[in-house]
Amino acid sequence: MKSPCQRRSPGLKWHMLPRRRDARITCVSDENRPRIGTVGCAFPRNYLPQSEIIQLLSKHLCENWEEGDVARRRLFNLLRTAQVEGRYLALSVPEYLELTSFAKANDTWVKVGIELAQSAARSALSNCNISPRKIDHVFFVTTTGIATPSLDARLVNRLGLRPDVKRTPIFGLGCAAGAAAVARAADYLKAYPEEIALVVSVEVCSLTLQRSDASMANLIAATLFGDGAASVVIFGAARREHQGAAIVGSGSAFFHDTERAMGWDIVDSGFKVILSSEIPYLVRDRLRPEVDFFLTRFGLTRRSIRHWIVHPGGPRILEAVCDALEVNASAVERSWRVLRKVGNISSASVLLVLGDLLQSGEAATGDYGVMVAMGPGFCAELLLLKW
């Protein structure tokens, strides 16, 4: 019998290939587990209630579209269903109207992005009281702008990082990139347990809005995505001065033949969003076996997990995750809270959920947590944490 995804989505025919059970999961021994330090965050100054944002979109976008009346009705329908109360935006409305080319939008991304990156990184470093000069490796992720040198290079002078600091910029993993960067940092620290890594995620999603695109995907993006940054300090196992949550292992899941489920089309005006309406069905159909397989490698089941740190992709995504994991909405309440307060900030969002959990002090010694984020590919990134 075909899955719900396959029945509903003839254009996206995903399937599962045999797993290499000896190579898909990264697991480390107890004595060599990197540990999460602290999470810092940063947002632009402009915070607008969702209702005001929708009114502005209706005024400045819909009136220029042939199908403006239809788009306007869709916007106000999305206002009711998005469950976002407000979002941070990089610019004022007049400033957005001046961005008439991809070049102008990307220049703004560089200017805004580096400020957010610096602020988030300083916050994370300050929270665990360490000097920037102690950072050995920076993992930088984004999917909303491009620069060479990448923004992490510009952070070296701004933060006062050492000249021998290593840098790994990652582009294109979308909403999955925050979790992926933490996982890649942990992989690195297994080999260099004396070192400290810094993960920095910067997303200025508002700069990717396409003014000439009246598609439902563009409207959803306009009502869901916000701007901000998050940063995480991660200690190698030999750095005994910090005893935070241990990164027990990480895993990745790539869903074959789903490249058009999510991502960007690069057009003259910049990044044009791809968002398939079938993503929630894909999540509901495919996430559970991937999570179960991931946990099996550690002798655990979903019942072993006390804390679910889930990327708040949107209401339908969070509902699909709850269905897939067979948990109630309260299990991902932190994700709902982040979504309501700031919307979806792509790769930074799951790090904000992680930061909320760490700040709460709710996690007790011996608790397990799983970080889950999904993004273009279509793919999922998974991390197992233990306190």
SEDRENKE-634404 format. One record per residue (C-alpha): residue in one letter; x, z, y. Coordinates in steps of 0.5 Angstrom, whole numbers, always signed. Each point is the difference from the previous one (the first is absolute). Layout:
REM residues N
+------+-------+-------+-------+
: type :  east :    up : north :
+------+-------+-------+-------+
:    A :     X :     Z :     Y :
...
+------+-------+-------+-------+
//
This chain:
REM residues 387
+------+-------+-------+-------+
: type :  east :    up : north :
+------+-------+-------+-------+
:    M :    +0 :    +0 :    +0 :
:    K :    +3 :    -2 :    +7 :
:    S :    +1 :    +6 :    +5 :
:    P :    -4 :    +1 :    +6 :
:    C :    +6 :    -3 :    +4 :
:    Q :    +0 :    -7 :    -4 :
:    R :    -8 :    +0 :    +0 :
:    R :    +0 :    +0 :    +8 :
:    S :    +6 :    -3 :    +2 :
:    P :    +1 :    -7 :    -3 :
:    G :    +5 :    -2 :    +5 :
:    L :    +5 :    +6 :    -2 :
:    K :    +1 :    +0 :    -7 :
:    W :    +5 :    +6 :    -2 :
:    H :    +2 :    +2 :    -7 :
:    M :    +5 :    +5 :    -3 :
:    L :    +6 :    -2 :    -3 :
:    P :    +3 :    +4 :    -6 :
:    R :    +4 :    +6 :    +3 :
:    R :    +8 :    +1 :    -1 :
:    R :    -1 :    +7 :    -1 :
:    D :    +7 :    +2 :    +0 :
:    A :    +1 :    -3 :    +7 :
:    R :    -6 :    +1 :    +5 :
:    I :    +1 :    +7 :    +2 :
:    T :    +6 :    +4 :    +3 :
:    C :    +0 :    +7 :    -2 :
:    V :    +6 :    +5 :    +1 :
:    S :    +2 :    +7 :    -3 :
:    D :    -2 :    +7 :    +3 :
:    E :    +7 :    +1 :    +3 :
:    N :    +0 :    -7 :    +3 :
:    R :    -7 :    +0 :    +4 :
:    P :    +0 :    -2 :    +7 :
:    R :    -4 :    +4 :    +4 :
:    I :    -5 :    -1 :    +6 :
:    G :    +2 :    +3 :    +6 :
:    T :    -5 :    -1 :    +6 :
:    V :    -4 :    -5 :    +3 :
:    G :    +0 :    -2 :    +7 :
:    C :    -5 :    -5 :    +4 :
:    A :    -1 :    -3 :    +7 :
:    F :    -6 :    -4 :    +3 :
:    P :    -1 :    -4 :    +6 :
:    R :    -3 :    +4 :    +6 :
:    N :    -6 :    -4 :    +0 :
:    Y :    -6 :    +3 :    -4 :
:    L :    -7 :    -3 :    +0 :
:    P :    -6 :    +2 :    -4 :
:    Q :    -2 :    -5 :    -5 :
:    S :    -7 :    -2 :    +4 :
:    E :    +4 :    -2 :    +6 :
:    I :    +5 :    -4 :    -4 :
:    I :    -6 :    -4 :    -3 :
:    Q :    -3 :    -1 :    +7 :
:    L :    +7 :    -3 :    +3 :
:    L :    +0 :    -4 :    -6 :
:    S :    -7 :    -3 :    +1 :
:    K :    +2 :    -1 :    +7 :
:    H :    +7 :    -3 :    +0 :
:    L :    -1 :    -4 :    -7 :
:    C :    -7 :    -2 :    -2 :
:    E :    -2 :    -3 :    +7 :
:    N :    +6 :    -5 :    -1 :
:    W :    -3 :    -2 :    -7 :
:    E :    -5 :    -5 :    -2 :
:    E :    -3 :    +5 :    -5 :
:    G :    +1 :    +5 :    +5 :
:    D :    -7 :    +3 :    -2 :
:    V :    +1 :    +0 :    -7 :
:    A :    +7 :    +4 :    +1 :
:    R :    -3 :    +5 :    +5 :
:    R :    -5 :    +2 :    -5 :
:    R :    +5 :    +0 :    -6 :
:    L :    +5 :    +5 :    +5 :
:    F :    -6 :    +5 :    +1 :
:    N :    -2 :    +0 :    -7 :
:    L :    +8 :    +1 :    -2 :
:    L :    +0 :    +6 :    +6 :
:    R :    -5 :    +4 :    -5 :
:    T :    +3 :    -2 :    -6 :
:    A :    +8 :    +1 :    +1 :
:    Q :    -1 :    +8 :    +1 :
:    V :    +6 :    -1 :    +5 :
:    E :    -1 :    +5 :    +6 :
:    G :    +5 :    -3 :    +4 :
:    R :    +7 :    -3 :    +0 :
:    Y :    +7 :    +0 :    +4 :
:    L :    +1 :    -7 :    +4 :
:    A :    +7 :    -2 :    +2 :
:    L :    -3 :    -3 :    +7 :
:    S :    -5 :    +0 :    +5 :
:    V :    -6 :    -6 :    -1 :
:    P :    +3 :    -4 :    +6 :
:    E :    +7 :    +1 :    -3 :
:    Y :    -3 :    -3 :    -7 :
:    L :    -3 :    -6 :    +4 :
:    E :    +7 :    -2 :    +3 :
:    L :    +3 :    -1 :    -7 :
:    T :    -2 :    -7 :    -1 :
:    S :    +6 :    -2 :    -5 :
:    F :    +3 :    +2 :    -6 :
:    A :    +6 :    +1 :    +4 :
:    K :    -3 :    +5 :    +5 :
:    A :    -3 :    +4 :    -5 :
:    N :    +6 :    +1 :    -5 :
:    D :    +4 :    +1 :    +7 :
:    T :    -5 :    +6 :    +1 :
:    W :    +1 :    +2 :    -7 :
:    V :    +7 :    +1 :    +0 :
:    K :    -1 :    +4 :    +7 :
:    V :    -5 :    +4 :    -3 :
:    G :    +2 :    +1 :    -7 :
:    I :    +7 :    +3 :    +2 :
:    E :    -3 :    +5 :    +4 :
:    L :    -5 :    +2 :    -5 :
:    A :    +6 :    +0 :    -6 :
:    Q :    +4 :    +4 :    +5 :
:    S :    -5 :    +5 :    +1 :
:    A :    -2 :    +1 :    -7 :
:    A :    +7 :    +0 :    -3 :
:    R :    +2 :    +6 :    +5 :
:    S :    -7 :    +4 :    -2 :
:    A :    +2 :    -1 :    -7 :
:    L :    +7 :    +2 :    +1 :
:    S :    -2 :    +6 :    +5 :
:    N :    -5 :    +3 :    -5 :
:    C :    +6 :    +1 :    -5 :
:    N :    +5 :    +2 :    +5 :
:    I :    +5 :    -5 :    -2 :
:    S :    +5 :    -4 :    +5 :
:    P :    -1 :    -8 :    +0 :
:    R :    +7 :    -1 :    -2 :
:    K :    -1 :    +3 :    -7 :
:    I :    -4 :    -6 :    -2 :
:    D :    +3 :    -4 :    -5 :
:    H :    -5 :    -6 :    -1 :
:    V :    -6 :    -2 :    +4 :
:    F :    -6 :    -4 :    -4 :
:    F :    -4 :    -4 :    +6 :
:    V :    -7 :    -3 :    -2 :
:    T :    -5 :    -4 :    +4 :
:    T :    -4 :    -6 :    -1 :
:    T :    -3 :    -1 :    +7 :
:    G :    +6 :    -3 :    +4 :
:    I :    +7 :    -3 :    -1 :
:    A :    +7 :    +1 :    +3 :
:    T :    +7 :    -1 :    -2 :
:    P :    +4 :    +4 :    +1 :
:    S :    -6 :    +4 :    -3 :
:    L :    -3 :    +6 :    +3 :
:    D :    +4 :    +5 :    -4 :
:    A :    +7 :    -3 :    +3 :
:    R :    -3 :    +2 :    +7 :
:    L :    -1 :    +7 :    -2 :
:    V :    +7 :    +1 :    -2 :
:    N :    +2 :    +1 :    +8 :
:    R :    -7 :    +3 :    +2 :
:    L :    +1 :    +6 :    -5 :
:    G :    +7 :    +0 :    +0 :
:    L :    +1 :    -1 :    -8 :
:    R :    +7 :    -1 :    -3 :
:    P :    +3 :    -7 :    +1 :
:    D :    +1 :    +0 :    -8 :
:    V :    -8 :    +1 :    -1 :
:    K :    -2 :    -5 :    -5 :
:    R :    -7 :    -3 :    +1 :
:    T :    -5 :    -4 :    -4 :
:    P :    -6 :    -3 :    +4 :
:    I :    -6 :    -2 :    -4 :
:    F :    -5 :    -5 :    +2 :
:    G :    -6 :    -3 :    -3 :
:    L :    -3 :    +6 :    -4 :
:    G :    -5 :    +1 :    +4 :
:    C :    -4 :    +7 :    -1 :
:    A :    +4 :    +1 :    -6 :
:    A :    +6 :    +0 :    +3 :
:    G :    +0 :    +8 :    +2 :
:    A :    +0 :    +2 :    -7 :
:    A :    +5 :    -6 :    -2 :
:    A :    +5 :    +3 :    +5 :
:    V :    +0 :    +7 :    -2 :
:    A :    +0 :    -3 :    -7 :
:    R :    +6 :    -4 :    +1 :
:    A :    +4 :    +6 :    +4 :
:    A :    -1 :    +4 :    -6 :
:    D :    +3 :    -5 :    -4 :
:    Y :    +6 :    +0 :    +5 :
:    L :    +1 :    +7 :    +0 :
:    K :    +0 :    +1 :    -8 :
:    A :    +7 :    -4 :    +1 :
:    Y :    +2 :    +4 :    +6 :
:    P :    -3 :    +7 :    -1 :
:    E :    +4 :    +3 :    +6 :
:    E :    -3 :    -5 :    +5 :
:    I :    -6 :    +0 :    +4 :
:    A :    -5 :    -6 :    +2 :
:    L :    -5 :    -1 :    +5 :
:    V :    -6 :    -4 :    -1 :
:    V :    -3 :    -3 :    +6 :
:    S :    -6 :    -4 :    +1 :
:    V :    -3 :    -4 :    +6 :
:    E :    -6 :    -4 :    +0 :
:    V :    -3 :    -3 :    +7 :
:    C :    -6 :    -3 :    -4 :
:    S :    -4 :    -1 :    +7 :
:    L :    +5 :    -5 :    +2 :
:    T :    -2 :    -5 :    -6 :
:    L :    -7 :    -1 :    +2 :
:    Q :    -2 :    -7 :    +0 :
:    R :    -5 :    -2 :    +6 :
:    S :    -2 :    -6 :    -3 :
:    D :    -2 :    +2 :    -7 :
:    A :    -7 :    +2 :    -1 :
:    S :    +1 :    +1 :    -7 :
:    M :    -3 :    +7 :    -3 :
:    A :    +8 :    +1 :    -2 :
:    N :    +2 :    +0 :    +7 :
:    L :    -6 :    +4 :    +2 :
:    I :    +1 :    +5 :    -5 :
:    A :    +7 :    +1 :    +2 :
:    A :    -2 :    +1 :    +7 :
:    T :    -4 :    +6 :    -2 :
:    L :    +4 :    +3 :    -5 :
:    F :    +8 :    +0 :    +2 :
:    G :    +3 :    +4 :    +5 :
:    D :    +7 :    +1 :    +3 :
:    G :    +5 :    +5 :    -2 :
:    A :    +7 :    +2 :    -3 :
:    A :    +2 :    +5 :    -6 :
:    S :    +7 :    +3 :    -2 :
:    V :    +2 :    +4 :    -6 :
:    V :    +6 :    +4 :    -1 :
:    I :    +2 :    -1 :    -8 :
:    F :    +6 :    +5 :    -3 :
:    G :    +4 :    -2 :    -5 :
:    A :    +0 :    +5 :    -6 :
:    A :    +7 :    +3 :    +2 :
:    R :    -3 :    +2 :    +7 :
:    R :    -2 :    +7 :    -3 :
:    E :    -2 :    +2 :    +7 :
:    H :    -6 :    -3 :    +0 :
:    Q :    -5 :    +2 :    -6 :
:    G :    -6 :    -5 :    +2 :
:    A :    -5 :    -4 :    -5 :
:    A :    +5 :    -4 :    -5 :
:    I :    -1 :    -7 :    -1 :
:    V :    -1 :    +0 :    -8 :
:    G :    +0 :    -8 :    -1 :
:    S :    -3 :    -6 :    +3 :
:    G :    -3 :    -6 :    -3 :
:    S :    -3 :    -7 :    +3 :
:    A :    -6 :    -4 :    -3 :
:    F :    +0 :    -8 :    +2 :
:    F :    -7 :    -3 :    -1 :
:    H :    +2 :    -7 :    -2 :
:    D :    -4 :    -6 :    +3 :
:    T :    -3 :    +4 :    +6 :
:    E :    +5 :    -2 :    +6 :
:    R :    -6 :    -2 :    +4 :
:    A :    -4 :    +6 :    -1 :
:    M :    +4 :    +3 :    +6 :
:    G :    +6 :    -2 :    +5 :
:    W :    +1 :    -4 :    +6 :
:    D :    -1 :    -8 :    +2 :
:    I :    +6 :    -1 :    +5 :
:    V :    -4 :    -5 :    +5 :
:    D :    +2 :    -2 :    +7 :
:    S :    -3 :    +6 :    +3 :
:    G :    +4 :    +5 :    -5 :
:    F :    -3 :    +4 :    -6 :
:    K :    -7 :    -2 :    -2 :
:    V :    -2 :    +5 :    -5 :
:    I :    -2 :    -1 :    -7 :
:    L :    -5 :    +5 :    -3 :
:    S :    -4 :    -2 :    -6 :
:    S :    -7 :    +3 :    -1 :
:    E :    +2 :    +1 :    -7 :
:    I :    +5 :    +5 :    +1 :
:    P :    -4 :    +7 :    -1 :
:    Y :    -2 :    -4 :    -7 :
:    L :    +7 :    -1 :    -2 :
:    V :    +2 :    +7 :    +2 :
:    R :    -6 :    +3 :    -4 :
:    D :    +2 :    -5 :    -6 :
:    R :    +7 :    +1 :    +0 :
:    L :    +3 :    +6 :    +3 :
:    R :    -2 :    +5 :    -6 :
:    P :    +4 :    -3 :    -5 :
:    E :    +6 :    +0 :    +4 :
:    V :    +0 :    +7 :    +2 :
:    D :    -2 :    +2 :    -7 :
:    F :    +6 :    -4 :    -2 :
:    F :    +5 :    +3 :    +5 :
:    L :    -2 :    +7 :    -1 :
:    T :    +1 :    -1 :    -8 :
:    R :    +7 :    -1 :    +1 :
:    F :    +0 :    +7 :    +3 :
:    G :    -4 :    +3 :    -6 :
:    L :    -6 :    +1 :    +5 :
:    T :    -7 :    -2 :    +1 :
:    R :    -4 :    -1 :    +7 :
:    R :    -3 :    +8 :    -2 :
:    S :    +7 :    +2 :    +1 :
:    I :    +0 :    -2 :    +8 :
:    R :    -2 :    +5 :    +5 :
:    H :    +1 :    -4 :    +6 :
:    W :    -1 :    -8 :    +1 :
:    I :    +3 :    -3 :    +6 :
:    V :    -3 :    -6 :    +1 :
:    H :    +1 :    -6 :    +5 :
:    P :    -7 :    +0 :    +4 :
:    G :    -1 :    -7 :    +0 :
:    G :    -7 :    +0 :    +2 :
:    P :    -7 :    +3 :    -2 :
:    R :    -1 :    -5 :    -6 :
:    I :    +7 :    +1 :    -2 :
:    L :    +0 :    +7 :    -1 :
:    E :    -7 :    +0 :    -3 :
:    A :    +4 :    -5 :    -5 :
:    V :    +6 :    +5 :    -1 :
:    C :    -5 :    +6 :    -2 :
:    D :    -4 :    -5 :    -5 :
:    A :    +7 :    -2 :    -3 :
:    L :    +3 :    +7 :    +0 :
:    E :    -7 :    +3 :    -2 :
:    V :    +1 :    +5 :    +5 :
:    N :    -5 :    +3 :    +6 :
:    A :    +1 :    -2 :    +7 :
:    S :    +2 :    +7 :    +1 :
:    A :    +7 :    -2 :    -4 :
:    V :    +2 :    -5 :    +6 :
:    E :    -3 :    +4 :    +6 :
:    R :    +6 :    +0 :    +3 :
:    S :    +0 :    -8 :    +0 :
:    W :    -7 :    +0 :    +3 :
:    R :    +2 :    +5 :    +5 :
:    V :    +6 :    -5 :    +2 :
:    L :    -4 :    -6 :    +0 :
:    R :    -6 :    +3 :    +4 :
:    K :    +5 :    +3 :    +6 :
:    V :    +5 :    -6 :    +0 :
:    G :    -2 :    -6 :    -4 :
:    N :    +4 :    -4 :    -5 :
:    I :    +7 :    +0 :    +3 :
:    S :    +3 :    -4 :    -6 :
:    S :    +6 :    +2 :    -3 :
:    A :    +0 :    +7 :    +4 :
:    S :    -6 :    +2 :    -2 :
:    V :    +2 :    +3 :    -7 :
:    L :    +5 :    +4 :    +3 :
:    L :    -5 :    +3 :    +5 :
:    V :    -4 :    +2 :    -6 :
:    L :    +7 :    +3 :    -3 :
:    G :    +1 :    +4 :    +7 :
:    D :    -7 :    +3 :    +0 :
:    L :    +1 :    +2 :    -7 :
:    L :    +7 :    +3 :    +1 :
:    Q :    -2 :    +3 :    +7 :
:    S :    -6 :    +4 :    -3 :
:    G :    +4 :    +4 :    -5 :
:    E :    -5 :    -1 :    -5 :
:    A :    +5 :    -3 :    -6 :
:    A :    +2 :    +6 :    -4 :
:    T :    +6 :    +0 :    -5 :
:    G :    -1 :    -4 :    -6 :
:    D :    -5 :    -4 :    +3 :
:    Y :    +0 :    -8 :    -1 :
:    G :    -2 :    -5 :    +5 :
:    V :    +0 :    -8 :    -1 :
:    M :    +1 :    -4 :    +6 :
:    V :    -4 :    -7 :    +0 :
:    A :    +0 :    -6 :    +5 :
:    M :    -2 :    -7 :    -2 :
:    G :    +2 :    -6 :    +4 :
:    P :    +2 :    -8 :    +0 :
:    G :    +2 :    -3 :    -6 :
:    F :    -5 :    +3 :    -2 :
:    C :    +3 :    +6 :    -2 :
:    A :    +0 :    +8 :    -1 :
:    E :    +6 :    +5 :    +1 :
:    L :    +0 :    +7 :    -3 :
:    L :    +4 :    +6 :    +1 :
:    L :    -1 :    +7 :    -4 :
:    L :    +2 :    +6 :    +4 :
:    K :    +1 :    +7 :    -3 :
:    W :    +0 :    +6 :    +4 :
+------+-------+-------+-------+
//
